[in-house]
Amino acid sequence: MILSNEQIEMLISMPKKVTKAPRKLPLDEFGHSRNDFELQSTDKVNHFRVFMRQNLDFQENFSIGLNLLGTDGSDTPLLRCNGPYGAHIELSASLPPHFTYHIHIATADSLENGTQPEIHAEETSAYGTFDDALAFFLNRCRIENAAVVFPNIAALIAGQKGLF
């Protein structure tokens, strides 16, 4: 799916609601805790999948991502919030290779070129734990019923409102 940078940002920031909640207990497999849930834009036009992964031994190693689900069955990554780990594909002088908390946002160029949509990464100080990152993600993606679905971090969600 080819999208402009403006369309990508619009999809990330449009209001959404959880339509299929995450499991009460995440699955543990291959050394990671994993959970998923589904969203629908409040205008009921777009559908999304969210994935949450966290390493069981290294809690700072996590990923929370938003994928657009296409009517053709496509699953396009739009946004990912990650903890600090490993090397980065896009090495540059301005970004150390994934040794800091970082955010991946798809770009029109990456989608058009067929490279990983989330190849670009930006360092962030917006979060420092999985729960902080989840609250940041839920606010960034404007998930309206997030505090109801994630009552254990409702205070974090409320505390980060207004960042966007």
C-alpha positions as CSV (number, residue, x, y, z in Angstrom):
1,M,0.0,0.0,0.0
2,I,1.4,3.4,-1.0
3,L,0.6,6.3,1.2
4,S,1.9,9.9,1.4
5,N,3.6,11.1,4.6
6,E,0.5,13.2,5.3
7,Q,-1.8,10.2,4.9
8,I,0.5,8.2,7.3
9,E,0.3,10.9,9.9
10,M,-3.4,11.2,9.5
11,L,-3.9,7.4,9.9
12,I,-1.7,7.4,13.1
13,S,-3.4,10.4,14.7
14,M,-7.1,9.8,13.7
15,P,-9.4,8.9,16.6
16,K,-9.7,5.2,17.1
17,K,-11.5,2.7,19.4
18,V,-10.5,-0.7,20.6
19,T,-12.8,-3.3,18.9
20,K,-11.0,-6.4,20.0
21,A,-9.3,-6.1,23.3
22,P,-6.0,-7.7,24.2
23,R,-5.9,-11.0,26.1
24,K,-6.1,-10.6,29.9
25,L,-2.8,-12.5,30.1
26,P,-0.3,-12.2,27.3
27,L,1.2,-15.3,25.7
28,D,4.8,-16.2,26.5
29,E,6.6,-17.6,23.5
30,F,10.2,-17.6,22.2
31,G,11.4,-15.6,25.2
32,H,8.9,-12.8,24.7
33,S,5.5,-11.8,26.2
34,R,3.1,-11.0,23.3
35,N,-0.3,-9.6,23.0
36,D,-2.4,-8.0,20.2
37,F,-5.6,-6.0,19.9
38,E,-7.6,-4.5,17.1
39,L,-8.8,-0.9,16.5
40,Q,-11.3,0.8,14.2
41,S,-11.3,4.5,13.4
42,T,-14.2,6.3,14.9
43,D,-15.5,7.1,11.4
44,K,-15.5,3.2,10.9
45,V,-13.5,3.5,7.7
46,N,-10.1,2.2,8.8
47,H,-9.1,-0.9,10.7
48,F,-5.8,-1.4,12.6
49,R,-3.9,-4.1,14.4
50,V,-1.7,-3.3,17.4
51,F,1.0,-5.7,18.6
52,M,2.9,-5.6,21.9
53,R,6.1,-7.6,22.5
54,Q,8.4,-7.5,25.5
55,N,11.4,-9.6,26.2
56,L,10.9,-11.7,29.4
57,D,14.5,-11.4,30.5
58,F,15.3,-7.8,29.4
59,Q,12.1,-5.8,30.2
60,E,13.6,-2.7,28.4
61,N,13.6,-4.7,25.1
62,F,10.0,-4.1,23.8
63,S,8.0,-3.1,20.7
64,I,4.5,-1.7,20.4
65,G,3.3,-1.2,16.9
66,L,0.4,0.1,14.8
67,N,-0.4,-1.6,11.5
68,L,-3.0,-0.5,9.0
69,L,-5.2,-3.4,7.8
70,G,-6.2,-3.1,4.2
71,T,-9.3,-4.4,2.6
72,D,-7.0,-6.4,0.3
73,G,-5.6,-8.3,3.3
74,S,-2.5,-6.1,3.5
75,D,-0.9,-5.3,6.9
76,T,1.1,-2.1,6.6
77,P,3.3,-1.0,9.6
78,L,2.8,2.7,10.4
79,L,4.3,3.3,13.8
80,R,6.4,1.4,16.3
81,C,7.6,2.4,19.8
82,N,10.7,0.5,20.9
83,G,13.0,0.1,23.8
84,P,16.8,0.3,23.5
85,Y,18.3,-2.7,21.8
86,G,20.6,-3.9,19.0
87,A,21.8,-2.3,15.8
88,H,19.7,-0.1,13.5
89,I,19.3,-0.4,9.7
90,E,19.5,3.3,9.1
91,L,22.9,4.2,10.7
92,S,23.6,7.9,10.9
93,A,25.7,10.2,13.0
94,S,22.6,11.7,14.5
95,L,21.1,8.4,15.9
96,P,23.1,5.8,17.8
97,P,22.2,2.3,16.7
98,H,19.1,1.5,18.7
99,F,20.9,1.9,22.1
100,T,18.2,4.4,23.1
101,Y,14.4,4.4,23.2
102,H,13.2,5.1,19.7
103,I,10.2,5.5,17.5
104,H,9.8,4.2,14.0
105,I,7.3,5.9,11.6
106,A,6.7,4.7,8.1
107,T,7.5,7.1,5.3
108,A,6.1,7.5,1.8
109,D,9.6,6.8,0.4
110,S,9.9,3.5,2.2
111,L,6.5,2.3,1.2
112,E,7.1,3.3,-2.4
113,N,10.6,1.7,-2.6
114,G,9.4,-1.6,-1.0
115,T,11.8,-1.3,1.9
116,Q,10.7,-1.8,5.5
117,P,8.2,1.0,6.1
118,E,9.6,1.6,9.5
119,I,13.3,1.9,8.4
120,H,13.5,5.4,9.8
121,A,13.9,5.8,13.6
122,E,13.9,8.8,15.9
123,E,15.4,8.8,19.4
124,T,12.9,9.7,22.1
125,S,12.8,10.6,25.7
126,A,9.0,10.4,25.8
127,Y,9.1,7.1,27.6
128,G,11.5,4.9,29.6
129,T,9.5,1.8,30.4
130,F,7.1,-0.5,28.6
131,D,4.1,1.0,30.5
132,D,5.2,4.6,29.7
133,A,5.7,3.6,26.1
134,L,2.2,2.0,26.0
135,A,0.6,5.1,27.5
136,F,2.6,7.3,24.9
137,F,1.5,5.0,22.1
138,L,-2.2,5.0,23.1
139,N,-2.2,8.8,23.3
140,R,-0.2,9.2,20.1
141,C,-2.7,7.0,18.2
142,R,-5.7,8.7,19.8
143,I,-7.3,5.5,21.2
144,E,-10.4,7.0,22.8
145,N,-11.3,4.0,25.1
146,A,-7.7,3.3,26.1
147,A,-8.2,4.0,29.8
148,V,-11.1,1.5,30.0
149,V,-9.2,-1.2,28.1
150,F,-5.9,-0.6,30.1
151,P,-7.1,0.4,33.6
152,N,-3.7,-0.5,35.1
153,I,-2.1,2.4,33.3
154,A,-5.1,4.8,33.2
155,A,-3.2,7.3,35.3
156,L,-0.2,7.3,32.9
157,I,-2.5,7.7,29.9
158,A,-4.2,10.7,31.6
159,G,-0.9,12.2,32.6
160,Q,0.4,12.1,29.0
161,K,-2.7,13.6,27.4
162,G,-2.2,16.8,25.5
163,L,1.2,15.8,24.2
164,F,-0.2,15.7,20.7
